[in-house]
Amino acid sequence: MFTNTKKKSDLIVEYTDPLEGFKGWLVIDSMTHRLAAGGLRVQQGLTCECVQRLAATMTLKMRIAGIRADGAKSGIDYDPASPGKQEALFRFMRAIKPYMEERYSMGPDLNTTMPELDAVSQRLGLSSIKNAVARNQQLDNRAFDQRTALLAAPCGYATLGRLRSGAGLAASCLATLEFLGIPPQEATAAIQGFGGLAAGAAYFLHKAGVRIIGLADRDKSLYSINGTPLDIPALLASREDGEKGIIPTAENPKSAYSDNTKIYNLPCDIFVPAAIEKAVNKEVAEHIQTKAIASGANLAVTAEAEQILHQRAIPVIPDMVAGCGGSLSMEGLFGPDTLPTAEDVLNHVDQKTRKIVKAMLQRSQQDNISPREAALCLCAEAPLYPDARPYGRLEGALAKDS
């Protein structure tokens, strides 16, 4: 079985900042393919071990998505609220620039955004944090610029770049509900988080007709009264502090506020931890009243909790699946022979996510194993193409071999 937990990362670059002394790491989990992809985070207390785990999860996302790339991750152990954050990012990214040019496709992660990372990359003389994609996808500058510009295209309430991961998470929820025989219009959801990923998922779930009855941020929960769904469009329109995920506070007779643990006590059809690691632990797993969980955030459900939930016949869509919307959006963006639209990219994320979730849940049911075990089986069976372009159709002899 492909677990990717026992092997060592193929490449670890450790950075020590000469001015402030903080540490940073770039981890490329595997160098099987020409490209490795994964986000950069800014997190106080970040460790090399954490970055390695996240990079390993990224490899699993690539394998189960059928993308011909490997996993990577980077980050700095730094206070994201510090006024020195942007310059700290600049110094770290300058140190790993050679990898960004050749192999490492960076994206935003915890406490970073695409615009701020692209601003740093441009200071470094790179056109984008995804420069390595142009090289390995064999795109000329014009074609690459046209496609990356789509990430800033308005789409729904935000841009494609901000919504792509949330679209994948919502699709994993909708596919799970379909597998359970629950129509979207009859389904309820509770979402732990209201940052970019959680807000995007809330947008697409609401659009599909799912009634969202609870949201939580780091301080509080907002929940509906008498089953009346929350007003997601209004909440998105009045979000406070944007990407930081603060739920707006307003008086509404159909909803109420409580502490941030209330979200775990709301009976719902699908629960979505979409903000922090270890959000669902043993205690939560033993009492949560839900029919399924879609783990949007990396490492959001502990291994012990996942086991308990499996024993309770509550399927958990693991982070390697529910969180692969960003990776699939890159395939939808760079894979087609002709320039796609933003809607094309989102449709690709939706359709392929649903296909992956369906295959995983069917395998889980067929072999009487957990969804994660089923996903790992699918990863192990994924063919590898070290010399192929990361995205799009296979060409020549490789296509015949497949």
C-alpha positions in Angstrom: 0.0 0.0 0.0 1.2 3.5 -0.9 1.4 5.4 2.4 4.3 7.7 1.7 4.9 7.9 5.4 8.0 5.7 5.8 10.1 7.1 2.9 12.2 10.1 3.5 11.6 13.2 1.5 13.8 13.3 -1.6 14.9 16.9 -1.0 14.9 19.1 2.2 16.3 22.6 2.0 16.7 24.3 5.4 17.0 28.1 5.6 18.2 30.2 8.6 17.4 33.9 8.2 20.5 36.0 8.6 18.6 39.0 10.0 16.0 37.6 12.4 17.2 34.0 12.8 14.0 32.3 12.0 14.0 28.9 10.2 12.3 28.0 6.9 12.1 24.9 4.8 11.4 23.8 1.3 10.6 20.1 1.0 10.2 18.2 -2.2 8.7 14.9 -1.2 9.5 13.0 -4.4 11.5 13.8 -7.5 10.0 11.2 -9.7 8.5 13.8 -12.1 9.8 17.0 -13.5 7.5 19.2 -11.5 6.7 19.3 -7.7 3.9 21.5 -6.4 2.6 22.7 -3.1 2.0 25.9 -1.1 4.1 28.2 1.1 2.8 28.9 4.6 3.8 31.3 7.3 3.2 29.8 10.7 4.6 30.4 14.1 6.0 27.2 15.5 6.3 25.5 12.1 8.7 22.6 12.0 10.5 20.7 9.3 8.6 17.5 10.2 5.3 19.3 9.6 6.4 20.6 6.2 7.5 17.0 5.4 4.1 15.6 6.3 2.4 18.3 4.2 4.6 17.6 1.2 3.9 13.9 1.5 0.2 14.7 1.5 0.7 16.8 -1.7 2.3 13.8 -3.4 -0.8 11.7 -2.5 -3.0 14.5 -4.0 -1.1 14.3 -7.2 -1.3 10.5 -7.4 -5.0 10.2 -6.8 -5.7 13.1 -9.1 -3.7 11.4 -11.9 -1.4 14.5 -12.2 2.1 13.8 -13.5 3.8 15.8 -10.7 5.1 15.3 -7.2 4.3 16.9 -3.9 6.2 19.7 -2.2 5.7 22.3 0.5 7.5 25.2 2.0 7.2 27.6 4.9 8.8 29.7 7.5 8.5 29.6 11.3 7.3 33.2 11.6 4.5 35.3 13.2 2.1 36.0 10.3 1.0 39.2 12.1 4.5 40.6 12.2 5.1 43.8 10.1 8.3 42.1 8.8 6.4 39.3 7.1 6.7 40.5 3.6 10.5 41.0 3.8 10.9 37.7 5.6 9.1 36.0 2.7 11.3 37.9 0.2 14.5 36.7 1.9 13.2 33.1 2.1 12.0 33.0 -1.5 15.2 34.5 -2.7 17.0 31.5 -1.1 14.9 28.9 -2.9 14.6 30.8 -6.2 16.6 28.3 -8.2 14.1 25.6 -7.3 11.2 27.9 -8.2 12.8 28.4 -11.6 13.3 24.7 -12.4 11.0 22.4 -10.4 9.0 23.9 -7.6 5.5 25.3 -8.4 4.5 27.4 -5.4 1.0 28.3 -4.3 -0.6 30.1 -1.3 -1.1 28.2 1.9 -1.8 29.1 5.5 -1.4 32.9 6.1 -0.3 33.6 2.5 -2.1 34.8 -0.6 -1.4 34.5 -4.3 -1.0 38.3 -4.8 1.5 38.7 -2.0 3.6 35.7 -3.2 3.5 36.8 -6.8 4.6 40.3 -5.7 7.6 38.8 -4.1 8.4 36.6 -7.1 8.3 39.6 -9.4 10.8 41.4 -7.1 13.0 38.3 -7.6 12.7 38.6 -11.4 10.2 35.7 -11.8 7.0 36.3 -13.7 5.0 34.1 -11.3 5.4 31.7 -8.4 4.4 29.1 -10.9 7.4 29.7 -13.2 8.4 26.0 -13.1 5.1 25.1 -14.7 5.9 27.1 -17.8 9.2 25.4 -18.1 7.9 21.8 -17.6 4.7 22.3 -19.5 6.7 23.8 -22.4 4.6 26.9 -22.6 6.0 30.1 -24.1 5.8 33.3 -22.1 2.6 34.5 -23.9 0.7 31.3 -23.4 1.8 31.0 -19.8 0.9 34.6 -19.0 -2.6 34.2 -20.6 -3.3 31.2 -18.4 -2.0 32.5 -15.2 -3.9 35.8 -15.7 -7.1 33.7 -15.5 -6.4 33.1 -11.8 -7.3 36.8 -11.3 -10.5 36.6 -13.4 -13.7 37.5 -11.5 -15.7 34.3 -10.7 -18.7 34.3 -8.4 -18.0 36.5 -5.4 -14.2 36.4 -5.8 -11.5 35.4 -8.3 -10.8 32.0 -9.8 -7.5 31.9 -7.8 -9.4 32.3 -4.5 -12.3 30.0 -5.3 -10.6 27.0 -7.0 -9.7 25.1 -3.7 -13.2 25.7 -2.3 -14.7 24.4 -5.5 -12.9 21.1 -5.0 -13.9 20.9 -1.3 -17.6 21.6 -2.2 -17.5 19.0 -5.0 -16.2 16.3 -2.6 -19.1 17.1 -0.2 -21.6 16.9 -3.0 -20.2 13.6 -4.3 -20.4 12.2 -0.8 -24.0 13.3 -0.3 -24.8 11.7 -3.7 -23.2 8.5 -2.6 -25.2 8.5 0.6 -28.4 9.2 -1.4 -29.0 12.6 0.1 -30.1 15.3 -2.5 -28.3 18.6 -2.1 -31.6 20.5 -1.5 -32.3 18.2 1.5 -28.8 18.3 2.9 -27.4 20.3 5.8 -23.7 21.2 6.4 -21.6 22.7 9.1 -18.3 24.3 8.3 -15.4 24.8 10.7 -13.6 27.8 9.3 -14.4 30.9 7.2 -11.1 31.6 5.5 -10.5 31.4 1.8 -11.0 27.6 1.6 -14.1 27.4 3.9 -15.7 30.5 2.3 -15.3 29.1 -1.2 -16.8 25.8 -0.2 -19.7 27.6 1.5 -20.3 29.6 -1.7 -20.5 26.5 -3.9 -22.4 24.4 -1.5 -25.0 27.2 -1.1 -25.1 27.5 -4.9 -25.9 23.7 -5.1 -28.8 24.1 -2.6 -27.2 22.7 0.5 -28.4 24.4 3.7 -25.5 25.6 5.7 -26.5 25.7 9.3 -23.2 26.5 11.1 -19.9 28.3 10.6 -17.1 28.7 13.0 -13.9 30.9 13.2 -11.2 30.9 15.8 -13.4 32.8 18.3 -17.0 31.9 17.8 -19.6 29.8 16.1 -22.6 31.1 14.1 -25.5 28.7 13.9 -29.0 28.7 12.6 -32.1 28.6 14.7 -34.9 26.2 13.9 -33.1 24.8 10.8 -33.2 28.1 8.9 -30.0 28.2 6.8 -27.5 30.9 7.2 -27.5 33.7 4.7 -24.3 32.8 3.0 -24.3 35.5 0.2 -24.8 38.2 2.9 -22.0 36.7 5.1 -19.6 36.5 2.1 -20.4 40.1 1.1 -19.7 41.4 4.6 -16.7 39.2 5.5 -14.4 40.9 7.9 -10.6 40.7 7.4 -11.0 38.7 4.2 -8.6 35.7 4.1 -8.2 35.6 7.9 -11.6 34.1 8.2 -13.5 36.2 10.7 -17.3 35.7 10.6 -19.1 39.0 10.5 -21.2 39.8 13.6 -24.7 41.0 13.1 -28.1 40.7 14.9 -30.3 38.2 13.1 -33.4 36.5 14.7 -32.8 33.4 12.6 -29.3 32.7 13.9 -27.2 33.0 17.0 -23.5 33.1 18.2 -21.8 30.8 20.6 -18.2 29.8 21.4 -16.1 28.1 18.7 -16.9 24.6 20.0 -20.6 24.9 19.3 -19.9 23.9 15.6 -19.2 20.3 16.8 -22.6 20.0 18.4 -24.8 20.8 15.4 -26.5 17.7 13.9 -25.9 17.8 10.1 -25.5 15.6 7.0 -21.9 16.6 6.3 -19.3 18.3 8.6 -16.4 20.2 6.9 -13.3 21.0 8.9 -11.7 23.6 6.6 -9.3 25.7 8.8 -6.9 24.0 11.2 -5.0 20.8 11.8 -6.5 18.3 14.3 -9.9 20.0 14.3 -11.5 16.6 14.7 -9.9 14.7 17.5 -10.9 11.6 19.5 -13.3 13.4 21.7 -15.1 15.1 18.8 -15.2 11.9 16.8 -17.0 10.0 19.6 -19.9 12.4 19.8 -20.2 14.4 16.6 -23.7 14.0 15.0 -23.0 13.9 11.2 -23.4 11.4 8.4 -20.0 12.2 6.7 -17.0 14.4 7.1 -15.0 16.1 4.3 -11.5 17.0 5.6 -10.7 20.2 3.7 -7.8 21.4 5.8 -4.6 19.5 5.8 -4.4 17.0 8.7 -7.8 18.2 10.0 -8.9 14.8 11.3 -6.5 12.8 13.5 -5.7 9.2 12.8 -7.4 8.1 16.0 -10.5 10.1 15.2 -10.6 8.7 11.7 -10.6 5.2 13.1 -13.4 5.9 15.5 -15.5 7.5 12.8 -15.0 4.5 10.5 -16.2 2.3 13.3 -19.3 4.5 13.6 -19.9 4.1 9.8 -19.2 7.8 9.2 -17.1 8.1 6.1 -14.3 10.6 6.2 -13.2 12.1 2.9 -9.4 12.5 3.6 -7.5 15.8 3.0 -5.6 14.2 0.1 -9.0 14.1 -1.8 -11.1 16.9 -0.3 -8.2 19.2 -0.5 -7.0 18.6 -4.1 -9.1 21.3 -5.8 -6.0 23.6 -6.1 -4.0 20.8 -7.8 -6.9 19.9 -10.1 -7.4 23.6 -11.1 -3.8 23.7 -12.3 -4.6 20.7 -14.5 -7.8 22.4 -15.8 -5.8 25.6 -16.4 -2.6 24.3 -18.1 -3.8 21.0 -19.5 -6.1 22.0 -22.4 -4.6 22.6 -25.8 -6.5 25.8 -26.1 -7.0 28.6 -23.5 -9.8 27.6 -21.1 -12.2 30.0 -19.4 -12.4 30.4 -15.6 -15.7 28.4 -15.8 -14.0 25.6 -17.7 -11.4 25.3 -14.9 -14.0 25.2 -12.2 -16.0 22.6 -14.1 -12.9 20.5 -14.5 -12.3 20.7 -10.7 -15.9 19.8 -10.0 -16.2 16.8 -12.4 -12.8 15.3 -11.6 -13.3 15.6 -7.8 -16.6 13.9 -8.0 -15.1 11.1 -10.1 -12.3 10.6 -7.6 -14.6 10.6 -4.5 -17.0 8.2 -6.2 -14.1 5.8 -7.0 -12.8 6.0 -3.5 -16.1 5.4 -1.7 -16.9 2.5 -4.0 -13.5 0.9 -3.3 -14.1 1.6 0.4 -17.4 -0.2 0.4 -16.3 -3.0 -1.9 -13.2 -3.9 0.2 -14.7 -3.0 3.6 -11.9 -0.5 4.3 -11.9 3.2 5.3 -12.0 5.9 2.6 -8.4 6.8 3.4 -7.2 3.2 2.9 -9.2 3.1 -0.3 -7.6 6.4 -1.5 -4.1 5.0 -0.7 -4.9 1.9 -2.7 -5.8 4.1 -5.7 -2.6 6.1 -5.2 -0.5 3.0 -5.2 -2.1 1.9 -8.5 -1.6 5.2 -10.2 0.9 5.0 -13.2 4.0 7.2 -13.1 5.3 9.1 -16.1 8.6 10.7 -15.1 9.3 12.2 -18.6 5.9 13.5 -19.4 4.5 17.0 -19.2 2.6 17.5 -15.8 -0.8 18.4 -17.3 -2.9 17.5 -20.3 -3.0 14.5 -22.6 -0.1 12.1 -22.9 1.8 12.2 -26.2 3.5 9.7 -28.4 4.8 6.5 -27.0 3.6 7.4 -23.5 0.1 7.7 -24.7 0.3 4.2 -26.3 1.8 2.7 -23.1 -1.2 4.0 -21.0 
